[in-house]
Amino acid sequence: MKAVNQGTQAKVDARYQIMLVLWFAFLSTIAIYFVVAQFIVQPALETLPNKMLTVVLAALGTFMVVVSVVVKQKFLAQSVVQQQPGLVQTGLIVALAMCEAGALLGLVDLFVTGNRYYFIVLIIAALGIMFHFPRRNHLLASSYKNSADLR
């Protein structure tokens, strides 16, 4: 990989800082979901909890987290081929949103079925978000040709 010039380095640094803030915000919302769920008073369910719905929601939430990895990898590969650092940020946001959707399915499980183990899906989603920690080298790989053209 070629050296990156000053202007490109500044753009990469700015984009990387934005990605860090977004990553932290998405991770923080998982914690907020957990805290909110602790203060929600669940009405007494008159029927037996629907275990099949719990399994489906948990599986779908976990599936969303796993698919987020594949989606992000596609965006990263595309960003290198097209030399567009914006695709790295887009891939991160899409992957984080998919993990967030998995966490929301865990909350839906709590509110609909009253499952007290809803937090397992929240933990899986949080681990997925932690896995998607932004890396500067992804941005550099998608902008190294552009920096050579600017010289």
PyMOL commands that set and color helices and strands:
alter all, ss='L'
color gray80, all
select helices_A, chain A and resi 6-39+51-82+85-113+119-131+136-141+144-149
alter helices_A, ss='H'
color red, helices_A
deselect
rebuild
show_as cartoon
